[in-house]
């Protein structure tokens, strides 16, 4: 593991924690779903604070949710004087809306922003360090990613007689060596990310609904997005199977 960098007063981490968690089936916001006895958001907060990369954190939670906001305040009290300054904002209907709300709440003078998903609670400190270091070296946008191990094919709905055979048909096979599975935290020059979100705010609803990460917005501006190594432990918890895998990883790390 690399040595933790000193927190930069101008670097903020936005944690997106406004997801509903419907596919997990717990009947609660995803960030409150327990992992190893603690909510996903608490693990994410510990990871950000423990990485030492930032002096401020802004968490976007579901509108009207008081429990997650209380969790953030409790974490700050338990962490003590060394805890990054924590702000809680109400997220929006989409991920992009939530990030925009968090960006608007950042302290004046924020120069760099890392956007992290609470649904990736086990992201190692090394990943935060690599992203932050790339920004320090001059990148305007940087994402962590891992090579894709599965063969990826594009498909289309079947029509006519073939519709009775299967629901889809293969239309092509991607070059696996060129594919990467993207993770968070994603890092950006603050001005670049703000401009990308301002442009996307004017997109039609259908186009806006297709935004799955902040790098897509920066790509649309024609700005290079650089890639640094991610980590398989940074898996995103979306389904019950993901949750089982995360529990196993946490158990192994706890026993190490």
N, C-alpha and C positions, 0 to 999 in steps of 0.2 A: 504494500500500500504506500502511496506517495504521502509526503507530509502535507497536512492541511494548510492551505493558504490563509493568510490573515484576512478577516472579513473586510470587504470593501464597502465603505459608506455609500458609494454610488451604485452598488449592485443589490438588486432586489430579487426575491424569489416569489413568484405567484404560484399558489397551489390551487388547482381547479378541483373543487370538492362538491360541486353542485349536482352531480349525477343522481338519478333516481334509484339505480340499482335493481331495476325491474327483472333483468335476466338472472340476477343472483337469487331472487326469490326469498329474500329475508323480510320483505315488507317494511323496509326502512331505507333512508338515504344510503347510497353505497359507502360513503365515507364513514358511516357509523357501524358498518358490518364488522364483527369481531374477527380478529386474526391473532391467534396465540393469546387470547384473553384481552386484547386491546383493540380499539377501533382502528380501521385502516388509516384514518387521518392522523391519529396519534403516532403511528409508525412513520408516516410521511414527514410529520413535523420533527420527529427525532432524527430522521435521516438528513433533513435540510440543516437543522441546527448543528448536528454532529459533524457535518461536512465542513463547517466553518467558512463557507464561501460568501455569506451575505450578512448584512446587519439589519435587514428588514424583510419581513415575510407578509404577504397579503393573501388571505384565504377567501376564495369565493364559495359560499355555501348556498343551499337552496333557499329561495325566498321564504321568509317566515319561520325558518328553522332556528330555534334558540339553543338547541342542545349542542350543535357543532360549534357555534360561537362560544358557548360556555367551555367547551373542551379546549379551545384555543387559549382562552384566558387561564384556565387551570394549568395547561402545559407551561405557559409563560411563568406562572407563579412557582411551579415546581422546579423549572429549569434554573431559576434564579437570575442574578444580575447579568449573567453572561448570555441570557436568551436574546435572540434578535427581536427587534421591535415587531409586534404582530398586530396586523389590522385585519378585520373581518368585514367583508362586503357581501351583499346579496347578489347571487348570480342571476343570469337571465335564462331565457328559454333554450338558448343554444350554447354550445361551448364557447363560441366566439363572443357572444354577449357577456358571458361570465368573465372572460379574459379582459374585455374592454372595461367592465366595471372595476376590475382589480387594478388595471393600469391607471385609471382615473384617480385611484386612491393612493398611489405611490407618493413618497416624499419628493418635494422639489429637488432637482439636481440628480435624480436617478439617471444614471448613464447606461446601465446594462440591466437586462431582465432575463431571468431564467424562468420558464414556464414548466411546471411539473404537475403531473396527475396524481391525485391522492390514491388513485386506483393502481399505482405502481409503488406500493409501500416499502418494498425491499431494495430499492435502487441503492447501490453501494456508493460510498463517499467518493471513490475513485472516478465515477462517472461525472459527478458534479465538478470535480477538480478538472477533468479533461475539457469539459464544456467551458468552464470559466476561464481556463488557460487559453483556449482558442480565441475567446473574445478579447482577452488581454493582448494577444498577439496581433489583433487587428481584424478578425472576422466580424462581419456584420450579422451573420446568422450561422449557427452551428447546431447540429443534431447528433445525438448518439444513436448508433444503429448496429445491428448484428447481421451476419450473412444469413440468407434464407436457405434452409436445408431441404424443404419440400420442392417438388416440381410444381410450378405454377402455370395453370392454363386459363385462358379466357374462354368464356362460353356465351351462348345466346339461346333464347327460348326456341324450342323446336316448333316447326309448323307443318301443316299438311299431314301426310301419312306418318312421318317420323314422330309426330306428337304422341302417337300411341305407343312408341317404344320407350321414350324417356322424356323428361321435362326439359332437358338442355342438351346442346350439342357443342363440342369443342370447336372453337374458331381459331385457336392459336396457342403456341407454347412459348412462354417468356424465356429469355436467356437467364438462367438461374444465377450465373456468376455476376450478373449486373444488378441483381436485386438485393435489397436490404430491408430488414424489418426495423422500423423506426421506433424509438423509445423517447422517454423524457428523463431528465429535464432538457428542454430545448432552449438554447441561449441566443439572445439578440441584443444588438445595439438598440437602446430604448427608442430613439427617434425613428429608427427604421421600422420597429414593430408597431409603433403608434401610427405611422403613416400607412402601413399595410392594413391595419384595422380600420382606419378612417376610410380608405378606399373600399374595403369590403363591406362597410356599413351601407353603402349605396348599391350593393349587388341585389338582383332579384332574389326572392325567397328561395326559389328552387336551387339557385347557384349557392346561396349562403348555407343552405342545409347540407351541402356536400363538403363543407369544411370539416376536416377531421383532425387537423393539427395546425399550429401557427406557421410552420414552415411553408405550408401551401400558400399562405397569404403573401409571404415574402417572395416566394418563387414567382408569383403573379406579377411582381414589380420588376422582374428580371434581375434580381440581386442574387449573387451566388450563395448557396447554402452549403456549407462545408460539413463533412461527416467525420466524427471521431468514434473510436470503438465504444460500443455499449457493453452490456453485461446481461447474461441470461437470467440473472437474479432479478432483473428489472421487469419481470413479466407483468402484464396488465391483467388485473383481476376483473373479469367480465362475466364469466360463467361459473357454475358450481365446480366444474373440473379445474378451472384456474385457481379457485379458492383452495381446493385440496392440494394442488401442487405448491401453492404458497405456504400452506401449513407445514408441508413436508420440508420445504427449504428452511423455514424458520426453525423447525425442530432440529435439523441437521446443524445449522449454525449455532443454535443454543447449546448443542452437545459438544461442539468443537472446542 
